[in-house]
Amino acid sequence: MYAESLDLSVASSPIQASLSALACDPAHSRGRRFAEAPAPTRNAFQRDRDRIVHSTAFRRLVYKTQVFLNHEGDLFRTRLTHSLEVAQLGRSIARALDLNEDLVEAVALAHDLGHTPFGHAGQDTLNECMAAHGGFEHNLQSLRVVDQLEERYPAFDGLNLSFETREGVLKHCSRAHAEHLEQVEPGGVGRRFIDRTQPSLEAQLCNLADAIAYNAHDIDDGVRSGLISMAQLLQVEMFAHYHQQTLAEHPGLSAKPRRLLYESIRRMLSDQVYDVIATTRQAVAHAGVTNADEARRSGPLVAFSPRMLARTGELKKFLFAQLYRHPQVMHTTGQAQQVVRELFEAYVAQPAEMPSDFAASADLHRSVADYIAGMTDRFAMREHERLTGFKLL
Ligand code: MG
């Protein structure tokens, strides 16, 4: 049976039972770049989330590196599982704060769509390759994916997402890029980087959920990989605290190191979530804002307490020094940089090696960057081997 013949008039999904006056309301969205009739059963943010889940870029996240290369182990986080964890944490916090869960989910699932293969090594190298051609920045690329690069709809490029979802996707942006965006879309998603205002509370929340997620899962993956030891981790105050707390309650876990690790991480995650909820409630009450736009004009409101911020800062520093800069990670990083650099040079020299729509673009360098950025780790490795004859990684 076709939808047109069904009566869906009362089926439209209700908004959450209780929604804060500071939450983004899909009924009052600033809308899409191309006007579309509302969906009969889903609000604007639910529809955004569904478009993201069905996109090609989203499926590619499963084969993109978070910290460890996709083929280094089946249980390490990839960009996809990372994004799902960010969505889970984000929704939990959103629900407790009566912020819009659907919007948080959409932003969380889309936040890493612009990431290159090979994690930050890929992004940094592509940025160097593009230095004379406008640079490359993964947040801006995530916006480019949802605005332009996805090809699914007859009437427009991209996914035509709501303003609020696009606002959340564009987490950072340089002044120069913001001014360019402002020219193309006056008063649009680039504006706040010029006015120095905040994004919605839902977008602020996603930023924090992102950090909570990777700090926790990088500990897990770091230990699993053998690159960081429990003894090293116990030098980090926050981890040591939950580790001792767990052992005091469950002494038997000293013989079960994985369960001890998971339980310590679980407690660490929960306390960060509770801390954000309590701190944000206080900040919102103190700011005296009464709607979503006033919240945007206020300072950042979704935050850790100073104490938790210091603790997570120490953990972040530890992970940076002991995991992200570990010689073994740096070795693969070096190879990944070589793959991206040589792919870039090869496509610029021979555009016909790319699919015809990329090869035909008027802006060849941007088109090469788009093509490489969209690749999964293993497709990039295969292409590199095909074009150079050398097998790296
Ligand atoms: Mg992320």
Boltz pocket constraint, residues with backbone or C-beta under 6 A from the ligand:
constraints:
  - pocket:
      binder: B
      contacts: [[A, 82], [A, 86], [A, 111], [A, 112], [A, 210]]
      max_distance: 6.0
